[in-house]
Amino acid sequence: VTFFMCIGAFYFNDIAVAAANHRYEQEIRKLVYKDFIPFVQENIVFKGPEGRFFYLRRVNEREK
């Protein structure tokens, strides 16, 4: 009985927990990048996540 419980716990952690962690990471990314670019204009430098800086030289407003 204990052996089967260990096997069940292993597969639960390997499948269900991995899927839940993946979904959690997706939700966190959505929240972090939700307001990633507050406004879009040309020749602007802005600070992004993890202290990174981004520079937008040109913006193509015709394509979305």
mmCIF file of the N, C-alpha and C atoms, coordinates in Angstrom:
data_MODEL
# 
_entry.id   MODEL 
# 
loop_
_atom_site.group_PDB 
_atom_site.id 
_atom_site.type_symbol 
_atom_site.label_atom_id 
_atom_site.label_alt_id 
_atom_site.label_comp_id 
_atom_site.label_asym_id 
_atom_site.label_entity_id 
_atom_site.label_seq_id 
_atom_site.pdbx_PDB_ins_code 
_atom_site.Cartn_x 
_atom_site.Cartn_y 
_atom_site.Cartn_z 
_atom_site.occupancy 
_atom_site.B_iso_or_equiv 
_atom_site.pdbx_formal_charge 
_atom_site.auth_seq_id 
_atom_site.auth_comp_id 
_atom_site.auth_asym_id 
_atom_site.auth_atom_id 
_atom_site.pdbx_PDB_model_num 
ATOM 1   N N  . VAL A 1 1  ? 0.828  -1.187 0.000   1.00 0.00 ? 1  VAL A N  1 
ATOM 2   C CA . VAL A 1 1  ? 0.000  0.000  0.000   1.00 0.00 ? 1  VAL A CA 1 
ATOM 3   C C  . VAL A 1 1  ? 0.878  1.259  0.000   1.00 0.00 ? 1  VAL A C  1 
ATOM 4   N N  . THR A 1 2  ? 1.892  1.278  0.820   1.00 0.00 ? 2  THR A N  1 
ATOM 5   C CA . THR A 1 2  ? 2.768  2.442  0.899   1.00 0.00 ? 2  THR A CA 1 
ATOM 6   C C  . THR A 1 2  ? 3.489  2.681  -0.425  1.00 0.00 ? 2  THR A C  1 
ATOM 7   N N  . PHE A 1 3  ? 3.881  1.595  -1.063  1.00 0.00 ? 3  PHE A N  1 
ATOM 8   C CA . PHE A 1 3  ? 4.554  1.707  -2.356  1.00 0.00 ? 3  PHE A CA 1 
ATOM 9   C C  . PHE A 1 3  ? 3.655  2.398  -3.373  1.00 0.00 ? 3  PHE A C  1 
ATOM 10  N N  . PHE A 1 4  ? 2.389  2.008  -3.425  1.00 0.00 ? 4  PHE A N  1 
ATOM 11  C CA . PHE A 1 4  ? 1.458  2.613  -4.380  1.00 0.00 ? 4  PHE A CA 1 
ATOM 12  C C  . PHE A 1 4  ? 1.171  4.075  -4.039  1.00 0.00 ? 4  PHE A C  1 
ATOM 13  N N  . MET A 1 5  ? 1.163  4.390  -2.749  1.00 0.00 ? 5  MET A N  1 
ATOM 14  C CA . MET A 1 5  ? 0.979  5.780  -2.352  1.00 0.00 ? 5  MET A CA 1 
ATOM 15  C C  . MET A 1 5  ? 2.173  6.628  -2.795  1.00 0.00 ? 5  MET A C  1 
ATOM 16  N N  . CYS A 1 6  ? 3.366  6.079  -2.680  1.00 0.00 ? 6  CYS A N  1 
ATOM 17  C CA . CYS A 1 6  ? 4.560  6.807  -3.128  1.00 0.00 ? 6  CYS A CA 1 
ATOM 18  C C  . CYS A 1 6  ? 4.535  7.019  -4.636  1.00 0.00 ? 6  CYS A C  1 
ATOM 19  N N  . ILE A 1 7  ? 4.150  5.991  -5.375  1.00 0.00 ? 7  ILE A N  1 
ATOM 20  C CA . ILE A 1 7  ? 4.062  6.111  -6.833  1.00 0.00 ? 7  ILE A CA 1 
ATOM 21  C C  . ILE A 1 7  ? 3.002  7.147  -7.200  1.00 0.00 ? 7  ILE A C  1 
ATOM 22  N N  . GLY A 1 8  ? 1.857  7.112  -6.530  1.00 0.00 ? 8  GLY A N  1 
ATOM 23  C CA . GLY A 1 8  ? 0.791  8.087  -6.789  1.00 0.00 ? 8  GLY A CA 1 
ATOM 24  C C  . GLY A 1 8  ? 1.238  9.506  -6.475  1.00 0.00 ? 8  GLY A C  1 
ATOM 25  N N  . ALA A 1 9  ? 1.933  9.685  -5.362  1.00 0.00 ? 9  ALA A N  1 
ATOM 26  C CA . ALA A 1 9  ? 2.422  11.015 -4.996  1.00 0.00 ? 9  ALA A CA 1 
ATOM 27  C C  . ALA A 1 9  ? 3.455  11.511 -6.004  1.00 0.00 ? 9  ALA A C  1 
ATOM 28  N N  . PHE A 1 10 ? 4.298  10.614 -6.482  1.00 0.00 ? 10 PHE A N  1 
ATOM 29  C CA . PHE A 1 10 ? 5.296  10.995 -7.480  1.00 0.00 ? 10 PHE A CA 1 
ATOM 30  C C  . PHE A 1 10 ? 4.622  11.494 -8.753  1.00 0.00 ? 10 PHE A C  1 
ATOM 31  N N  . TYR A 1 11 ? 3.659  10.748 -9.258  1.00 0.00 ? 11 TYR A N  1 
ATOM 32  C CA . TYR A 1 11 ? 2.986  11.159 -10.489 1.00 0.00 ? 11 TYR A CA 1 
ATOM 33  C C  . TYR A 1 11 ? 2.143  12.418 -10.286 1.00 0.00 ? 11 TYR A C  1 
ATOM 34  N N  . PHE A 1 12 ? 1.547  12.557 -9.124  1.00 0.00 ? 12 PHE A N  1 
ATOM 35  C CA . PHE A 1 12 ? 0.792  13.777 -8.834  1.00 0.00 ? 12 PHE A CA 1 
ATOM 36  C C  . PHE A 1 12 ? 1.718  14.988 -8.885  1.00 0.00 ? 12 PHE A C  1 
ATOM 37  N N  . ASN A 1 13 ? 2.865  14.886 -8.225  1.00 0.00 ? 13 ASN A N  1 
ATOM 38  C CA . ASN A 1 13 ? 3.826  15.993 -8.233  1.00 0.00 ? 13 ASN A CA 1 
ATOM 39  C C  . ASN A 1 13 ? 4.400  16.231 -9.620  1.00 0.00 ? 13 ASN A C  1 
ATOM 40  N N  . ASP A 1 14 ? 4.583  15.180 -10.375 1.00 0.00 ? 14 ASP A N  1 
ATOM 41  C CA . ASP A 1 14 ? 5.191  15.306 -11.694 1.00 0.00 ? 14 ASP A CA 1 
ATOM 42  C C  . ASP A 1 14 ? 4.230  15.892 -12.718 1.00 0.00 ? 14 ASP A C  1 
ATOM 43  N N  . ILE A 1 15 ? 2.955  15.594 -12.609 1.00 0.00 ? 15 ILE A N  1 
ATOM 44  C CA . ILE A 1 15 ? 1.982  16.029 -13.620 1.00 0.00 ? 15 ILE A CA 1 
ATOM 45  C C  . ILE A 1 15 ? 1.142  17.209 -13.134 1.00 0.00 ? 15 ILE A C  1 
ATOM 46  N N  . ALA A 1 16 ? 0.410  17.025 -12.063 1.00 0.00 ? 16 ALA A N  1 
ATOM 47  C CA . ALA A 1 16 ? -0.537 18.050 -11.613 1.00 0.00 ? 16 ALA A CA 1 
ATOM 48  C C  . ALA A 1 16 ? 0.174  19.302 -11.106 1.00 0.00 ? 16 ALA A C  1 
ATOM 49  N N  . VAL A 1 17 ? 1.191  19.138 -10.313 1.00 0.00 ? 17 VAL A N  1 
ATOM 50  C CA . VAL A 1 17 ? 1.888  20.292 -9.755  1.00 0.00 ? 17 VAL A CA 1 
ATOM 51  C C  . VAL A 1 17 ? 2.656  21.030 -10.848 1.00 0.00 ? 17 VAL A C  1 
ATOM 52  N N  . ALA A 1 18 ? 3.236  20.299 -11.777 1.00 0.00 ? 18 ALA A N  1 
ATOM 53  C CA . ALA A 1 18 ? 3.944  20.947 -12.882 1.00 0.00 ? 18 ALA A CA 1 
ATOM 54  C C  . ALA A 1 18 ? 2.982  21.779 -13.725 1.00 0.00 ? 18 ALA A C  1 
ATOM 55  N N  . ALA A 1 19 ? 1.799  21.257 -13.992 1.00 0.00 ? 19 ALA A N  1 
ATOM 56  C CA . ALA A 1 19 ? 0.803  22.005 -14.766 1.00 0.00 ? 19 ALA A CA 1 
ATOM 57  C C  . ALA A 1 19 ? 0.334  23.238 -13.996 1.00 0.00 ? 19 ALA A C  1 
ATOM 58  N N  . ALA A 1 20 ? 0.137  23.098 -12.697 1.00 0.00 ? 20 ALA A N  1 
ATOM 59  C CA . ALA A 1 20 ? -0.288 24.235 -11.882 1.00 0.00 ? 20 ALA A CA 1 
ATOM 60  C C  . ALA A 1 20 ? 0.804  25.310 -11.837 1.00 0.00 ? 20 ALA A C  1 
ATOM 61  N N  . ASN A 1 21 ? 2.046  24.904 -11.726 1.00 0.00 ? 21 ASN A N  1 
ATOM 62  C CA . ASN A 1 21 ? 3.150  25.874 -11.725 1.00 0.00 ? 21 ASN A CA 1 
ATOM 63  C C  . ASN A 1 21 ? 3.255  26.592 -13.060 1.00 0.00 ? 21 ASN A C  1 
ATOM 64  N N  . HIS A 1 22 ? 3.048  25.878 -14.146 1.00 0.00 ? 22 HIS A N  1 
ATOM 65  C CA . HIS A 1 22 ? 3.084  26.500 -15.473 1.00 0.00 ? 22 HIS A CA 1 
ATOM 66  C C  . HIS A 1 22 ? 1.976  27.542 -15.606 1.00 0.00 ? 22 HIS A C  1 
ATOM 67  N N  . ARG A 1 23 ? 0.785  27.194 -15.158 1.00 0.00 ? 23 ARG A N  1 
ATOM 68  C CA . ARG A 1 23 ? -0.346 28.132 -15.218 1.00 0.00 ? 23 ARG A CA 1 
ATOM 69  C C  . ARG A 1 23 ? -0.079 29.359 -14.342 1.00 0.00 ? 23 ARG A C  1 
ATOM 70  N N  . TYR A 1 24 ? 0.501  29.142 -13.172 1.00 0.00 ? 24 TYR A N  1 
ATOM 71  C CA . TYR A 1 24 ? 0.850  30.243 -12.269 1.00 0.00 ? 24 TYR A CA 1 
ATOM 72  C C  . TYR A 1 24 ? 1.834  31.196 -12.945 1.00 0.00 ? 24 TYR A C  1 
ATOM 73  N N  . GLU A 1 25 ? 2.864  30.655 -13.584 1.00 0.00 ? 25 GLU A N  1 
ATOM 74  C CA . GLU A 1 25 ? 3.845  31.489 -14.278 1.00 0.00 ? 25 GLU A CA 1 
ATOM 75  C C  . GLU A 1 25 ? 3.197  32.292 -15.397 1.00 0.00 ? 25 GLU A C  1 
ATOM 76  N N  . GLN A 1 26 ? 2.262  31.697 -16.122 1.00 0.00 ? 26 GLN A N  1 
ATOM 77  C CA . GLN A 1 26 ? 1.555  32.420 -17.178 1.00 0.00 ? 26 GLN A CA 1 
ATOM 78  C C  . GLN A 1 26 ? 0.773  33.595 -16.608 1.00 0.00 ? 26 GLN A C  1 
ATOM 79  N N  . GLU A 1 27 ? 0.079  33.379 -15.507 1.00 0.00 ? 27 GLU A N  1 
ATOM 80  C CA . GLU A 1 27 ? -0.715 34.445 -14.895 1.00 0.00 ? 27 GLU A CA 1 
ATOM 81  C C  . GLU A 1 27 ? 0.178  35.573 -14.376 1.00 0.00 ? 27 GLU A C  1 
ATOM 82  N N  . ILE A 1 28 ? 1.300  35.222 -13.782 1.00 0.00 ? 28 ILE A N  1 
ATOM 83  C CA . ILE A 1 28 ? 2.230  36.241 -13.292 1.00 0.00 ? 28 ILE A CA 1 
ATOM 84  C C  . ILE A 1 28 ? 2.762  37.062 -14.459 1.00 0.00 ? 28 ILE A C  1 
ATOM 85  N N  . ARG A 1 29 ? 3.117  36.399 -15.566 1.00 0.00 ? 29 ARG A N  1 
ATOM 86  C CA . ARG A 1 29 ? 3.602  37.135 -16.742 1.00 0.00 ? 29 ARG A CA 1 
ATOM 87  C C  . ARG A 1 29 ? 2.542  38.087 -17.269 1.00 0.00 ? 29 ARG A C  1 
ATOM 88  N N  . LYS A 1 30 ? 1.279  37.639 -17.280 1.00 0.00 ? 30 LYS A N  1 
ATOM 89  C CA . LYS A 1 30 ? 0.207  38.520 -17.747 1.00 0.00 ? 30 LYS A CA 1 
ATOM 90  C C  . LYS A 1 30 ? 0.098  39.755 -16.867 1.00 0.00 ? 30 LYS A C  1 
ATOM 91  N N  . LEU A 1 31 ? 0.195  39.574 -15.550 1.00 0.00 ? 31 LEU A N  1 
ATOM 92  C CA . LEU A 1 31 ? 0.099  40.707 -14.630 1.00 0.00 ? 31 LEU A CA 1 
ATOM 93  C C  . LEU A 1 31 ? 1.291  41.644 -14.763 1.00 0.00 ? 31 LEU A C  1 
ATOM 94  N N  . VAL A 1 32 ? 2.480  41.098 -14.902 1.00 0.00 ? 32 VAL A N  1 
ATOM 95  C CA . VAL A 1 32 ? 3.686  41.925 -14.986 1.00 0.00 ? 32 VAL A CA 1 
ATOM 96  C C  . VAL A 1 32 ? 3.710  42.716 -16.279 1.00 0.00 ? 32 VAL A C  1 
ATOM 97  N N  . TYR A 1 33 ? 3.372  42.075 -17.391 1.00 0.00 ? 33 TYR A N  1 
ATOM 98  C CA . TYR A 1 33 ? 3.467  42.727 -18.694 1.00 0.00 ? 33 TYR A CA 1 
ATOM 99  C C  . TYR A 1 33 ? 2.181  43.418 -19.118 1.00 0.00 ? 33 TYR A C  1 
ATOM 100 N N  . LYS A 1 34 ? 1.183  43.415 -18.264 1.00 0.00 ? 34 LYS A N  1 
ATOM 101 C CA . LYS A 1 34 ? -0.108 44.024 -18.595 1.00 0.00 ? 34 LYS A CA 1 
ATOM 102 C C  . LYS A 1 34 ? 0.054  45.501 -18.944 1.00 0.00 ? 34 LYS A C  1 
ATOM 103 N N  . ASP A 1 35 ? 0.743  46.236 -18.123 1.00 0.00 ? 35 ASP A N  1 
ATOM 104 C CA . ASP A 1 35 ? 0.981  47.659 -18.357 1.00 0.00 ? 35 ASP A CA 1 
ATOM 105 C C  . ASP A 1 35 ? 2.454  47.888 -18.663 1.00 0.00 ? 35 ASP A C  1 
ATOM 106 N N  . PHE A 1 36 ? 3.020  46.991 -19.448 1.00 0.00 ? 36 PHE A N  1 
ATOM 107 C CA . PHE A 1 36 ? 4.449  47.037 -19.734 1.00 0.00 ? 36 PHE A CA 1 
ATOM 108 C C  . PHE A 1 36 ? 4.826  48.302 -20.496 1.00 0.00 ? 36 PHE A C  1 
ATOM 109 N N  . ILE A 1 37 ? 4.046  48.686 -21.509 1.00 0.00 ? 37 ILE A N  1 
ATOM 110 C CA . ILE A 1 37 ? 4.310  49.902 -22.276 1.00 0.00 ? 37 ILE A CA 1 
ATOM 111 C C  . ILE A 1 37 ? 3.130  50.846 -22.050 1.00 0.00 ? 37 ILE A C  1 
ATOM 112 N N  . PRO A 1 38 ? 3.263  51.832 -21.172 1.00 0.00 ? 38 PRO A N  1 
ATOM 113 C CA . PRO A 1 38 ? 2.129  52.697 -20.849 1.00 0.00 ? 38 PRO A CA 1 
ATOM 114 C C  . PRO A 1 38 ? 1.651  53.531 -22.027 1.00 0.00 ? 38 PRO A C  1 
ATOM 115 N N  . PHE A 1 39 ? 2.536  53.990 -22.879 1.00 0.00 ? 39 PHE A N  1 
ATOM 116 C CA . PHE A 1 39 ? 2.162  54.718 -24.086 1.00 0.00 ? 39 PHE A CA 1 
ATOM 117 C C  . PHE A 1 39 ? 3.245  54.460 -25.118 1.00 0.00 ? 39 PHE A C  1 
ATOM 118 N N  . VAL A 1 40 ? 2.851  54.523 -26.363 1.00 0.00 ? 40 VAL A N  1 
ATOM 119 C CA . VAL A 1 40 ? 3.793  54.227 -27.436 1.00 0.00 ? 40 VAL A CA 1 
ATOM 120 C C  . VAL A 1 40 ? 4.060  55.503 -28.207 1.00 0.00 ? 40 VAL A C  1 
ATOM 121 N N  . GLN A 1 41 ? 5.300  55.896 -28.248 1.00 0.00 ? 41 GLN A N  1 
ATOM 122 C CA . GLN A 1 41 ? 5.711  57.041 -29.045 1.00 0.00 ? 41 GLN A CA 1 
ATOM 123 C C  . GLN A 1 41 ? 7.136  56.787 -29.510 1.00 0.00 ? 41 GLN A C  1 
ATOM 124 N N  . GLU A 1 42 ? 7.570  57.552 -30.479 1.00 0.00 ? 42 GLU A N  1 
ATOM 125 C CA . GLU A 1 42 ? 8.898  57.349 -31.044 1.00 0.00 ? 42 GLU A CA 1 
ATOM 126 C C  . GLU A 1 42 ? 9.971  58.023 -30.200 1.00 0.00 ? 42 GLU A C  1 
ATOM 127 N N  . ASN A 1 43 ? 11.177 57.508 -30.316 1.00 0.00 ? 43 ASN A N  1 
ATOM 128 C CA . ASN A 1 43 ? 12.357 58.037 -29.623 1.00 0.00 ? 43 ASN A CA 1 
ATOM 129 C C  . ASN A 1 43 ? 12.136 58.160 -28.120 1.00 0.00 ? 43 ASN A C  1 
ATOM 130 N N  . ILE A 1 44 ? 11.801 57.049 -27.505 1.00 0.00 ? 44 ILE A N  1 
ATOM 131 C CA . ILE A 1 44 ? 11.563 57.042 -26.062 1.00 0.00 ? 44 ILE A CA 1 
ATOM 132 C C  . ILE A 1 44 ? 12.346 55.898 -25.430 1.00 0.00 ? 44 ILE A C  1 
ATOM 133 N N  . VAL A 1 45 ? 12.848 56.143 -24.234 1.00 0.00 ? 45 VAL A N  1 
ATOM 134 C CA . VAL A 1 45 ? 13.520 55.126 -23.437 1.00 0.00 ? 45 VAL A CA 1 
ATOM 135 C C  . VAL A 1 45 ? 12.660 54.903 -22.207 1.00 0.00 ? 45 VAL A C  1 
ATOM 136 N N  . PHE A 1 46 ? 12.378 53.643 -21.893 1.00 0.00 ? 46 PHE A N  1 
ATOM 137 C CA . PHE A 1 46 ? 11.600 53.364 -20.690 1.00 0.00 ? 46 PHE A CA 1 
ATOM 138 C C  . PHE A 1 46 ? 12.180 52.163 -19.975 1.00 0.00 ? 46 PHE A C  1 
ATOM 139 N N  . LYS A 1 47 ? 11.906 52.103 -18.686 1.00 0.00 ? 47 LYS A N  1 
ATOM 140 C CA . LYS A 1 47 ? 12.417 51.026 -17.850 1.00 0.00 ? 47 LYS A CA 1 
ATOM 141 C C  . LYS A 1 47 ? 11.390 49.907 -17.807 1.00 0.00 ? 47 LYS A C  1 
ATOM 142 N N  . GLY A 1 48 ? 11.845 48.694 -18.065 1.00 0.00 ? 48 GLY A N  1 
ATOM 143 C CA . GLY A 1 48 ? 10.980 47.526 -18.061 1.00 0.00 ? 48 GLY A CA 1 
ATOM 144 C C  . GLY A 1 48 ? 11.229 46.669 -16.838 1.00 0.00 ? 48 GLY A C  1 
ATOM 145 N N  . PRO A 1 49 ? 10.726 45.448 -16.867 1.00 0.00 ? 49 PRO A N  1 
ATOM 146 C CA . PRO A 1 49 ? 10.913 44.532 -15.741 1.00 0.00 ? 49 PRO A CA 1 
ATOM 147 C C  . PRO A 1 49 ? 12.387 44.198 -15.523 1.00 0.00 ? 49 PRO A C  1 
ATOM 148 N N  . GLU A 1 50 ? 12.712 43.870 -14.311 1.00 0.00 ? 50 GLU A N  1 
ATOM 149 C CA . GLU A 1 50 ? 14.051 43.459 -13.902 1.00 0.00 ? 50 GLU A CA 1 
ATOM 150 C C  . GLU A 1 50 ? 15.101 44.530 -14.187 1.00 0.00 ? 50 GLU A C  1 
ATOM 151 N N  . GLY A 1 51 ? 14.696 45.804 -14.173 1.00 0.00 ? 51 GLY A N  1 
ATOM 152 C CA . GLY A 1 51 ? 15.631 46.900 -14.345 1.00 0.00 ? 51 GLY A CA 1 
ATOM 153 C C  . GLY A 1 51 ? 16.171 47.074 -15.753 1.00 0.00 ? 51 GLY A C  1 
ATOM 154 N N  . ARG A 1 52 ? 15.542 46.465 -16.729 1.00 0.00 ? 52 ARG A N  1 
ATOM 155 C CA . ARG A 1 52 ? 15.996 46.597 -18.112 1.00 0.00 ? 52 ARG A CA 1 
ATOM 156 C C  . ARG A 1 52 ? 15.467 47.885 -18.719 1.00 0.00 ? 52 ARG A C  1 
ATOM 157 N N  . PHE A 1 53 ? 16.242 48.468 -19.612 1.00 0.00 ? 53 PHE A N  1 
ATOM 158 C CA . PHE A 1 53 ? 15.831 49.670 -20.320 1.00 0.00 ? 53 PHE A CA 1 
ATOM 159 C C  . PHE A 1 53 ? 15.581 49.331 -21.784 1.00 0.00 ? 53 PHE A C  1 
ATOM 160 N N  . PHE A 1 54 ? 14.546 49.952 -22.353 1.00 0.00 ? 54 PHE A N  1 
ATOM 161 C CA . PHE A 1 54 ? 14.171 49.721 -23.741 1.00 0.00 ? 54 PHE A CA 1 
ATOM 162 C C  . PHE A 1 54 ? 14.100 51.053 -24.469 1.00 0.00 ? 54 PHE A C  1 
ATOM 163 N N  . TYR A 1 55 ? 14.509 51.038 -25.726 1.00 0.00 ? 55 TYR A N  1 
ATOM 164 C CA . TYR A 1 55 ? 14.483 52.232 -26.562 1.00 0.00 ? 55 TYR A CA 1 
ATOM 165 C C  . TYR A 1 55 ? 13.633 51.949 -27.788 1.00 0.00 ? 55 TYR A C  1 
ATOM 166 N N  . LEU A 1 56 ? 12.638 52.807 -28.041 1.00 0.00 ? 56 LEU A N  1 
ATOM 167 C CA . LEU A 1 56 ? 11.800 52.705 -29.235 1.00 0.00 ? 56 LEU A CA 1 
ATOM 168 C C  . LEU A 1 56 ? 12.186 53.837 -30.170 1.00 0.00 ? 56 LEU A C  1 
ATOM 169 N N  . ARG A 1 57 ? 12.768 53.481 -31.276 1.00 0.00 ? 57 ARG A N  1 
ATOM 170 C CA . ARG A 1 57 ? 13.172 54.503 -32.237 1.00 0.00 ? 57 ARG A CA 1 
ATOM 171 C C  . ARG A 1 57 ? 12.025 54.844 -33.172 1.00 0.00 ? 57 ARG A C  1 
ATOM 172 N N  . ARG A 1 58 ? 11.409 53.825 -33.765 1.00 0.00 ? 58 ARG A N  1 
ATOM 173 C CA . ARG A 1 58 ? 10.304 54.058 -34.697 1.00 0.00 ? 58 ARG A CA 1 
ATOM 174 C C  . ARG A 1 58 ? 9.111  53.219 -34.288 1.00 0.00 ? 58 ARG A C  1 
ATOM 175 N N  . VAL A 1 59 ? 7.925  53.745 -34.534 1.00 0.00 ? 59 VAL A N  1 
ATOM 176 C CA . VAL A 1 59 ? 6.686  53.037 -34.239 1.00 0.00 ? 59 VAL A CA 1 
ATOM 177 C C  . VAL A 1 59 ? 5.854  53.005 -35.506 1.00 0.00 ? 59 VAL A C  1 
ATOM 178 N N  . ASN A 1 60 ? 5.402  51.824 -35.877 1.00 0.00 ? 60 ASN A N  1 
ATOM 179 C CA . ASN A 1 60 ? 4.534  51.667 -37.033 1.00 0.00 ? 60 ASN A CA 1 
ATOM 180 C C  . ASN A 1 60 ? 3.100  51.615 -36.525 1.00 0.00 ? 60 ASN A C  1 
ATOM 181 N N  . GLU A 1 61 ? 2.394  52.723 -36.600 1.00 0.00 ? 61 GLU A N  1 
ATOM 182 C CA . GLU A 1 61 ? 1.041  52.801 -36.047 1.00 0.00 ? 61 GLU A CA 1 
ATOM 183 C C  . GLU A 1 61 ? -0.012 52.229 -36.977 1.00 0.00 ? 61 GLU A C  1 
ATOM 184 N N  . ARG A 1 62 ? 0.342  51.965 -38.232 1.00 0.00 ? 62 ARG A N  1 
ATOM 185 C CA . ARG A 1 62 ? -0.639 51.423 -39.175 1.00 0.00 ? 62 ARG A CA 1 
ATOM 186 C C  . ARG A 1 62 ? -0.931 49.957 -38.919 1.00 0.00 ? 62 ARG A C  1 
ATOM 187 N N  . GLU A 1 63 ? 0.029  49.197 -38.417 1.00 0.00 ? 63 GLU A N  1 
ATOM 188 C CA . GLU A 1 63 ? -0.159 47.768 -38.175 1.00 0.00 ? 63 GLU A CA 1 
ATOM 189 C C  . GLU A 1 63 ? -0.414 47.529 -36.702 1.00 0.00 ? 63 GLU A C  1 
ATOM 190 N N  . LYS A 1 64 ? -1.272 46.556 -36.439 1.00 0.00 ? 64 LYS A N  1 
ATOM 191 C CA . LYS A 1 64 ? -1.558 46.211 -35.045 1.00 0.00 ? 64 LYS A CA 1 
ATOM 192 C C  . LYS A 1 64 ? -1.315 44.753 -34.831 1.00 0.00 ? 64 LYS A C  1 
# 
